[in-house]
Amino acid sequence: MIVKLNTIGFFFILHFTLQNAISQNNCFCKADLDYYYSEIQKTVSYKDQIKGKRKEDFDAKYSDLKNKISCKETEFDCFSLLNQLSYLIDDEHFRLRSVPKLLSSENFSEETTINAYLTSDEFLNFPKSSIALDSLERMLSNAPFHQLEGIYYKDGFKVGVFQSKGQTYYDGIALKAPFPIWGKGQLVFRLHPSSKGNYYYYHAHFKDKRWIAISNEKYIDGRLIQLNWKKDTLQKDYYSLDNTSKLFEYKKIKEGISYIRLGSFGMQDSNRNEAAIFLNELKNLKMEKNLILDLRNNSGGGDKVSKPFQKFIEKEFKEGEIYILVNIKTASNAEITTQRMRFSKNVKVLGHSSSGILSYGSNYGNRVVLPSGNYYYKVTDMNFSEFLTYEGVGIPVDIELNPNEDWIDQTVKLFHKD
């Protein structure tokens, strides 16, 4: 049986709701919205972007959201509503997160914590589907592999992803979970199609169940690649690197081709020391003419780490070709480094477009908690708005690589074509 998008939605339109059983007595969401609206206007990114027509649209959205608040909202309802305001600003460092109350990454498996959580309002009010899950699972099992709807797996979780009729978003609900803090049918994530051709994404942390807002999720060949959900657990993720990969690595691929892996530009003392030692080692090596520079999974850091590498590479390989590998987990300063290098005549960027988190930054990591205590955001105090074009969409690639074949092998073959 072929399952089409609206087939599932039509079948479950009368059966699917997300529970809104008990809300807080006071109108916490309206107070949070007012506060958030006021605080947003103090940010660097707001001052850069929200002017003229965008200012009119921003104020109109605020008024519209305020009028929609019924004071019966659950925490998730309000989280979704508040982020509608945040997504009018292109600043991926600025998104809201919810504050866990009972759970943490340390205590989530403790028996006393589990027992307390499973009887708490936090668990009972967590968004949950009232769909007939067995019927949903059977239908999703027959969804075409290359269709977004279907069954996905990650770290012991099994979720069903579907779109209800009349909705623009897709929900991922728990069919199986490795931790008892998760109830079957609870919402694990929600995907909203964006005007930029990707998805923005609300995702519950597996261990403390706080809500996280993420942009630039992409669906590619049975995978949601930002957070590594996939339909086929045996499918190898050539576009990514596993946790065992070295942060800093050099090797000779073959005659004429060097490989350098730079996995982090982090400013922590330990990473800066490791990076400095590696750079000195590179300076003492005899390099091949051409270079594969691997920035996959490099989540960024600072110029004090990245710029010495950039200077060395541009000098050492100026007579050869430089191919930079990036993926959706190449972020922040690693994206900035890619963008600074990519317009040199001997540089090409390969892979998939990057994360799109590069125009602003949080140098001090200061948090602002909204009045309800349910949500917080990090203050962005660094401005790289010359890269604003790529915020939320990523640095584009010159050559897109196949996610089902080894990226190093594919890149090596390209050198022979030049």
VOGU-3710 file (C-alpha; in Angstrom, 3 decimals, decimal comma):
1> mivklntigf> 0,000/0,000/0,000  1,362/3,413/-0,951  0,840/5,989/1,789  0,505/9,562/0,614  0,909/12,601/2,840  -2,775/13,407/3,148  -3,820/9,761/3,431  -2,463/9,518/6,949  -3,713/12,948/7,872  -7,210/12,177/6,590
11> ffilhftlqn> -7,372/8,853/8,419  -6,369/10,356/11,725  -8,003/13,756/11,544  -10,639/12,747/14,119  -8,205/10,867/16,310  -5,146/13,077/16,582  -4,792/15,795/19,172  -1,955/16,891/21,373  -3,196/16,880/24,938  -3,754/20,249/26,568
21> aisqnncfck> -5,175/18,753/29,721  -4,059/21,183/32,413  -2,719/24,674/31,999  -1,237/27,032/34,550  -3,814/29,134/36,366  -2,270/32,522/35,637  -1,748/33,879/32,144  1,967/33,115/32,120  2,206/33,034/28,324  0,990/36,601/27,866
31> adldyyysei> 3,453/37,873/30,462  6,270/35,937/28,802  5,324/37,265/25,371  5,288/40,880/26,585  8,657/40,454/28,271  10,192/38,620/25,326  8,917/41,230/22,861  10,536/43,971/24,937  13,836/42,144/25,478  14,246/41,100/21,839
41> qktvsykdqi> 14,416/44,746/20,854  17,621/45,161/22,865  19,506/42,547/20,870  22,165/43,197/18,259  20,361/41,144/15,619  17,030/42,922/16,121  18,682/46,333/15,759  20,465/45,144/12,603  17,431/43,694/10,867  14,058/44,857/12,137
51> kgkrkedfda> 13,487/48,160/10,376  10,869/49,629/8,073  8,481/46,983/6,718  10,087/44,259/8,848  9,404/46,366/11,950  5,747/46,723/10,941  5,497/42,964/10,360  7,223/42,203/13,658  4,858/44,429/15,644  1,859/43,024/13,792
61> kysdlknkis> 2,966/39,474/14,611  3,353/40,386/18,272  -0,166/41,811/18,374  -1,567/38,784/16,557  0,112/36,339/18,944  -1,057/38,290/21,964  -4,636/38,210/20,722  -4,421/34,454/20,200  -3,384/33,713/23,777  -6,320/32,197/25,633
71> cketefdcfs> -4,528/31,808/28,988  -5,152/28,062/28,718  -1,843/27,352/26,993  0,393/24,508/28,078  4,133/25,110/28,335  4,641/23,574/24,898  1,855/25,694/23,375  3,523/28,828/24,687  6,986/27,651/23,634  5,714/27,227/20,068
81> llnqlsylid> 3,989/30,604/20,141  6,983/32,539/21,479  9,301/31,050/18,901  7,065/32,374/16,138  8,331/35,777/17,194  11,964/34,703/17,429  11,916/33,236/13,916  11,178/36,664/12,432  14,817/37,470/13,253  17,659/35,703/11,473
91> dehfrlrsvp> 19,758/34,819/14,515  20,170/31,116/15,213  22,044/31,677/18,482  18,987/33,419/19,890  16,328/30,684/19,896  14,346/29,881/23,030  14,782/26,745/25,108  12,568/25,468/27,884  13,787/24,944/31,440  13,519/21,374/32,830
101> kllssenfse> 12,134/21,244/36,357  12,582/17,709/37,630  14,884/15,985/35,161  18,513/16,469/34,222  21,085/14,609/32,145  22,486/13,277/35,435  19,356/12,115/37,297  17,031/10,960/34,514  17,773/7,268/35,180  17,521/7,369/38,984
111> ettinaylts> 14,558/5,394/40,300  13,390/8,045/42,770  13,538/10,747/40,102  11,676/8,572/37,596  8,897/7,789/40,086  8,498/11,442/41,041  8,488/12,544/37,406  5,912/9,988/36,205  3,353/11,297/38,711  4,133/14,993/38,135
121> deflnfpkss> 2,129/17,562/36,186  5,213/17,986/33,999  4,838/14,413/32,726  1,030/14,357/32,671  0,882/17,604/30,669  3,668/16,713/28,272  2,203/16,842/24,722  0,893/13,447/23,746  -1,007/12,025/20,815  -4,390/10,376/21,232
131> ialdslerml> -4,002/8,541/17,905  -4,464/4,772/17,715  -0,724/4,114/17,702  -0,814/0,561/16,375  -2,798/1,698/13,311  -0,490/4,647/12,786  2,594/2,442/12,997  1,216/-0,009/10,440  0,477/2,776/7,970  3,800/4,519/8,454
141> snapfhqleg> 5,637/1,230/7,984  4,376/1,274/4,389  5,327/4,885/3,670  7,719/5,234/0,690  11,339/5,474/1,791  11,958/8,819/0,084  8,865/10,417/1,623  9,265/12,473/4,806  6,521/10,595/6,625  7,527/7,247/8,039
151> iyykdgfkvg> 9,241/5,559/10,982  12,606/6,855/12,196  15,213/5,589/14,653  17,889/7,114/16,859  19,657/5,999/20,051  17,017/3,425/20,951  14,076/5,664/20,035  11,500/4,756/17,437  9,259/7,601/16,276  6,416/7,902/13,810
161> vfqskgqtyy> 6,530/11,045/11,672  3,329/12,201/9,987  1,309/15,221/8,984  -2,287/15,515/10,144  -4,786/16,748/7,590  -5,071/20,523/7,653  -1,718/21,014/9,388  1,420/22,424/7,766  3,796/20,779/10,235  4,896/17,200/10,858
171> dgialkapfp> 4,910/15,527/14,261  7,311/12,845/15,464  5,764/10,826/18,294  7,365/8,131/20,432  6,499/4,575/19,453  9,335/3,165/21,541  11,867/4,794/23,887  14,878/3,491/25,837  14,063/5,529/28,952  11,006/5,145/31,231
181> iwgkgqlvfr> 10,566/8,934/31,444  9,055/8,738/27,951  5,456/7,676/27,505  4,348/5,986/24,325  2,704/8,529/22,048  4,487/11,545/23,525  5,713/14,211/21,133  9,461/13,980/20,482  9,739/16,673/17,817  7,771/18,888/15,465
191> lhpsskgnyy> 8,956/19,972/12,007  7,731/23,163/10,350  8,542/23,758/6,655  10,253/27,122/6,240  10,328/29,633/3,426  14,054/28,861/3,015  13,385/25,327/1,774  14,308/23,557/4,993  12,567/22,927/8,326  12,647/24,585/11,668
201> yyhahfkdkr> 12,386/22,115/14,435  11,183/21,799/18,039  12,895/18,858/19,691  12,643/17,462/23,214  15,963/16,530/24,811  16,051/12,766/25,326  17,120/12,878/28,984  15,678/16,015/30,552  12,891/16,599/27,977  13,521/20,348/27,683
211> wiaisnekyi> 12,364/21,830/24,402  14,978/23,112/21,977  14,324/25,215/18,869  16,533/24,430/15,868  16,648/25,818/12,340  17,906/24,470/9,042  16,929/20,838/9,436  17,118/19,018/6,119  15,495/15,830/4,914  17,839/13,879/2,633
221> dgrliqlnwk> 17,280/10,319/1,455  15,453/8,884/4,469  17,274/11,048/7,025  16,729/14,162/9,084  20,385/15,003/9,081  20,750/17,809/11,649  19,773/15,511/14,539  20,557/12,173/12,900  17,110/10,605/12,684  16,944/7,987/9,957
231> kdtlqkdyys> 14,614/5,366/8,583  17,285/2,767/7,872  19,551/2,126/10,859  22,045/0,257/8,647  22,479/3,238/6,345  25,979/4,660/6,826  26,182/8,425/7,251  29,080/9,326/4,984  28,213/13,022/5,227  29,055/13,011/8,937
241> ldntsklfey> 31,833/11,855/11,257  31,429/9,600/14,256  32,388/10,448/17,824  35,602/8,428/17,583  37,080/10,667/14,889  40,133/12,676/15,922  39,564/16,418/16,257  42,899/17,160/14,593  44,391/14,824/12,041  46,843/14,853/9,129
251> kkikegisyi> 47,459/12,095/6,603  48,691/11,646/3,090  45,758/10,309/1,083  47,890/9,456/-1,945  50,617/11,004/-4,019  49,792/14,693/-4,457  46,895/14,857/-1,935  47,132/15,815/1,739  44,244/15,559/4,214  43,784/17,810/7,242
261> rlgsfgmqds> 40,928/17,382/9,678  40,094/20,405/11,858  37,295/19,276/14,149  37,039/22,269/16,461  38,023/25,904/16,758  36,863/25,918/20,377  38,370/28,530/22,668  38,676/26,275/25,720  42,249/26,112/26,989  42,550/22,384/26,324
271> nrneaaifln> 41,362/22,722/22,712  43,523/25,777/22,028  46,576/23,909/23,307  45,787/20,830/21,223  45,238/22,997/18,134  48,527/24,861/18,654  50,477/21,611/19,016  48,855/20,217/15,860  49,623/23,369/13,859  53,296/23,169/14,849
281> elknlkmekn> 53,342/19,537/13,761  51,911/20,511/10,367  54,605/23,137/9,889  57,262/20,461/10,277  55,723/18,080/7,729  56,306/17,904/3,990  52,903/18,521/2,449  51,507/17,185/-0,794  50,525/19,790/-3,398  46,730/19,511/-3,025
291> lildlrnnsg> 44,591/19,490/0,116  41,326/18,060/1,405  40,394/20,262/4,373  37,745/18,467/6,442  35,528/20,800/8,496  32,642/18,369/8,934  31,085/18,483/12,419  33,235/21,480/13,378  30,796/23,511/15,497  33,026/26,578/15,568
301> ggdkvskpfq> 34,916/28,534/18,176  37,044/31,630/17,654  39,419/33,341/15,245  42,345/32,881/17,609  42,204/29,169/16,776  40,969/29,227/13,183  42,943/32,091/11,637  46,437/30,609/12,199  45,265/27,450/10,396  43,741/29,488/7,587
311> kfiekefkeg> 46,947/31,498/7,149  49,080/28,338/7,096  46,843/26,524/4,592  46,563/29,436/2,186  50,342/29,806/2,153  51,236/26,106/2,035  48,781/25,102/-0,692  48,703/28,226/-2,848  49,998/26,284/-5,869  47,550/23,420/-5,496
321> eiyilvnikt> 43,806/22,819/-5,198  42,017/23,056/-1,843  38,744/21,197/-1,398  36,872/22,051/1,817  34,393/19,469/3,125  31,408/20,849/5,050  28,126/19,416/6,292  25,102/20,679/8,204  27,079/20,377/11,451  29,755/22,764/10,214
331> asnaeittqr> 28,776/25,848/12,192  29,653/29,296/13,465  33,379/30,117/13,162  33,944/27,052/10,948  31,402/28,519/8,514  33,062/31,913/8,704  36,427/30,294/7,928  34,900/28,483/4,956  33,365/31,683/3,648  36,644/33,591/4,014
341> mrfsknvkvl> 38,491/30,954/2,005  35,941/29,948/-0,609  36,462/32,819/-3,035  40,137/32,044/-3,603  40,584/30,755/-7,145  42,044/27,436/-5,963  39,329/26,670/-3,355  36,102/24,710/-3,793  33,559/23,806/-1,122  32,142/20,283/-1,242
351> ghsssgilsy> 29,494/18,312/0,626  26,212/19,760/1,887  25,440/23,335/2,869  26,531/24,214/6,391  24,539/24,914/9,547  23,753/28,598/9,022  24,746/29,774/12,506  27,379/32,414/11,801  26,105/35,994/11,783  25,970/36,508/15,539
361> gsnygnrvvl> 27,390/34,842/18,607  27,194/34,570/22,359  30,627/35,406/23,707  29,717/35,246/27,390  26,813/32,787/27,210  24,614/34,962/29,432  21,102/33,585/29,863  17,858/35,508/30,235  14,988/33,610/31,855  11,433/34,695/31,012
371> psgnyyykvt> 9,074/35,665/33,895  7,362/32,260/34,097  10,694/30,533/34,627  9,727/28,114/31,847  12,030/29,406/29,076  15,373/31,081/28,526  17,541/32,401/25,713  21,213/33,268/25,378  22,147/36,881/24,769  23,911/37,356/21,444
381> dmnfseflty> 26,655/39,901/21,934  28,907/39,257/18,916  28,152/40,689/15,497  29,272/39,103/12,203  26,323/40,399/10,197  28,402/40,625/7,020  27,500/36,913/6,770  23,761/37,489/7,290  22,909/36,147/3,828  23,822/32,666/5,073
391> egvgipvdie> 22,081/32,760/8,465  19,578/29,920/8,724  20,526/28,463/5,316  24,262/27,799/5,498  27,260/28,323/3,239  26,442/26,839/-0,194  28,657/24,187/-1,738  30,235/24,256/-5,179  29,795/20,499/-5,555  27,206/18,454/-3,641
401> lnpnedwidq> 28,419/15,015/-2,596  26,406/11,806/-2,466  25,480/10,995/1,172  25,620/7,265/0,426  29,241/7,133/-0,733  32,460/7,929/1,108  33,098/11,671/0,859  36,872/11,373/0,869  36,760/8,890/-2,019  34,392/11,156/-3,967
411> tvklfhkd> 36,672/14,147/-3,385  39,823/12,307/-4,454  38,169/11,465/-7,774  37,473/15,174/-8,400  41,185/16,011/-8,314  41,710/13,796/-11,373  39,113/15,792/-13,308  40,853/19,123/-12,840
//
